């Protein structure tokens, strides 16, 4: 394809762009008999290249191996993700067992890191197959020797449990957990099982079991570690936590960075690579290795003096960049786009495609004029039909091909395929253009992380029907509050699915699924307190009238507040973009999509002529602090002072430390004001605030002192507003009257949520978790010593730490003693708010530095304590805590790449209150990352929503439901802004009645789960445009397969409704021989079109009373009816 030289010389390929790299590598693979080693500059580029290779070689017999880099830094105090260790072990086992043809992709840094010797993995791996003899006691000993953890229930790789004649194991290097059943000592069956449900899925004939770590941890290995520790380090072993942990047989976090101390000798990757391998440098390998070596050395020098964690010298763990480069010269090498290489050049002749200009031409015209062969790669199977529809006028027509390889090997001029590629590429030599979908249509569907769920708009979360259960309160905009009785299939001139609502007295209403925009889950109180209206009575009308009057008053007050804000006139900040970009570059992670949107919103707010009042709602660890830091930088860099108000001294200290690090390169003075700060220094800080020499102050309620003077306050940041009392909030109102306000919260209290959703405050939701973040497994349980021991042992065995929350200071010491007895090997300490501040600070520092395993504490750890190594939370008497508190506390764990667990202990379900039960059920059911916002809506139902502008938590919202209240308020504010009078009880444009009398539904055999169907029905009805409907359609196809005809009909019905709004159509009813339309408020040009139709085609079009029109024809099939409506819409389109 690229005419690559077939000799064994080194080469430098030039003009290699986009997909041209994997395509050229695939051609090189065909020419060589040995292994190809592709070296990249990062984990991200390795994964991307691996994915692209899979796409361009689909259908070929090709082995692609990936050797991942540890997801920790050199000399880190954290251990790598177990999944990465599993993947590395599997790779080393595969590569040592076979030296034949294949492609290996890895970051070049991996070549420098030493690895276990080849005989370690081979000598400790074994197979188990049906019919084998297996003595359980010997097996347990063998698994323990291999580093596996014995638990009561297998959940993660590296764990096993024996129950009677059954052995559950999750082997390293495997993709699933297995259940081995024995008959006497013979293996009778081996089944894969789900670690969540513990149910078996399918049978297999054999499995492979590899060691659980890259180091041995049996008694000889531990003795070797202890011996070398004493030999290498001049420290008191009796006071060394890591020495004592290994002596007791416990892992400590970061143990992998002591690899040489467990092995007699280590190997490197060159011991595993065959000598005839070809090395491809996808980036400047030598520069990357030199940078990596400097980072290793810098981290070693920075940490080598910590006597608690003495470090091994770099040359024991890593090869030098120079030595690695020398080793590479023994192999044939190919450089990609190298400007330094002197090897013979090979011109691949490719370039990236720029986004086409469709301003002057249609999509079809653009491709019709192209002389090149064209392939469009769409992101998913669900997008295929949609893109084909948009390209149906192209000539020659676009045909579907199975994969990229199939297109390249054919002579098809125009084709579509499913392949999620990053960039389009032009292959000049071949005359081929490959477009990614985003180049042509924009990113219609964001590429979400695997397993990440759809994120709804804030209002949609409340009106969503996902949480609707049988007998739940539900509100219909025309008929009031009833009770949901399920989905029913009815055949009324075409089979369709209906939502059944029962009203007081037993009357029932059946709502078609194409009209679910008229229905919402009732929010405002729990179902028991919700009203229940009688169908046909005037009680609902009266409730709406009363609410409408109240809403108009609230809307007027809102506008008054808006007017006051605008009159105050806020002074927009001036941004130095270059310095701001430098500050942003200090963020060590990649911003999530939600985070980026919130950052942009805050920046725009601060540049506006009105004062900012924005709530940032995001789960703990989702990046709210970074948004606050950037806002603080923008203000401070423009000579405005910033105060950040936090609820606890511990959180203040942590924020202060983080701010100090980030602002260190800039001439911005950051200070702390809390009880951890001496009186003398506090006076200096207060004086600095008054004279303007202090730029940013982070503090507790001390910042709310009345005598505190701030020379030029520009921004107030409030973290967890719900933790402050009424008096403190009153003082806060005075402070924020004429400055920008940014509120950070994980679970907004109902009133904050209420006002944000109602437009009083702006709202940004961060619902996208950082990459590799896992949800927290939450269980509500009763107290059992065995459960406490199991939870603590599981965490400590993997080198982690445990929070044990006991919120009674009087008995906390006794509880700590009890926890110590249950876990005799653990090191237990106590922390609570009545301790002396220096003692409390020291305990938290020691916990952060992993000097003990279990912290028995009060809710003092609720806000902001960031210990990534602590991933198990046990909360005693969880029934006594509020929903926001529980969510905050649970968020203290799960802040790293390890699976986290939260155990909520109660005295028994019968011994707790109804509200406590609802709170616990809500938090247990919502394990999804980013669930804080949804939990706030549950809290609103349990406690009431709160008056928008008052303090009492009751009101009109409870009478009509939160969704309708917000909808009325939005319409009222909009009308008042325009100076119009509005009838809030009149139907709006969304009340369009479309009855095509065709089967239009999502069949039960397509999506069996009723709640999932309801969710999709509601999302489809809430879609504001056809693109949104297309995205939902694509998602359905991706998740459940090709759409059945009835579901396709439903999408057409909903698209017809959307188009009908623009054409002033309020009603459309269709039969076999005619379609009746009713119009509202058509303008003069539209009337002219109608009159022309009636005059030119009187047989097909006939007038009806009240702005009606009849369209006559033969419409027997669903397809004929849909096509006829679209044709008429084209005619009526102005």
Secondary structure, DSSP 8 states (H G I E B T S, - for coil): ------SSS-EEEES--TTHHHHHHHHHHHH-SSEEEEEESSHHHHHHHHHHHHHHTTTS---EEEE---SS-TT-SS---HHHHHHHHHHHHHHHH--SSEEEEEETHHHHB-B--HHHHHHT-EEEETT-B--HHHHHHHHHHTT-EE-SS--STTEEEEETTEEEEE-BT-SSEEEEEEETTEEEEEEEE-TTT--EEEEESEEEEB-SSSS--SHHHHHHHHHHHHHH--S-GGG-HHHHHHHTT---TTGGGGGGGTSSS-B-HHHHS-TT-EEEESS-HHHHHHHHHHHHHHHHHHHTT-GGG----HHHHB--HHHHHHHHTTSEEEEES-SS--SEEEE--EEE------SSS-HHHHHHT--SEEEEEESSHHHHHHHHHHTTT-SS--EE-SSHHHHHTS--SEEEEE---SS-EEETTTTEEEEEHHHHH--SS----TT------HHHHHH-STT--TT-EEEETTTEEEEEEEEEEEESSSEEEEEEEE-TTS-EEEEEGGGGGGEEE--SS-TTTS----TTSSHHHHHHHHHHHHHHHHHHHHHHHHHHHHHH--------HHHHHHHHTT--S---HHHHHHHHHHHHHHHSSS--EEEEEE-TTSSHHHHHHHHHHHHHTTT-EEEEE-S-HHHHHHHHHHHHHHHTTTT--EEEESTTS-HHHHHHHHHHHHHT---EEEESGGGG-TT---TTEEEEEEE-GGGS-HHHHHHHHHHHTTSEEEEEESS--HHHHHHHHTTSSEEEEE----TT---EEEEEEE--HHHHHHHHHHHHHTT-EEEEE---GGGHHHHHHHHHHHTTTS-EEEE-TTS-HHHHHHHHHHHHTTS-SEEEE-GGGTTT---TTEEEEEEETGGGS-HHHHHHHHTTS--SSS-EEEEEEES-GGGS-HHHHHHHHHHHH--STTTHHHHHHHHHHHH----SSSSSS-SHHHHH-HHHHHHHHHHHHHHHHTT----TTS--TT--EEE--S-BS--TTT---HHHHHHHHHHHHH--SHHHHHHHHHHHHHHH-S--HHHHHHHHHHHHHHHHHHTTEEEEEE-SSEEEEEE-S--HHHHHHHHHHHHH-TTTEEEETTTEEEEES---SHHHHHHHHHHHHHHH--
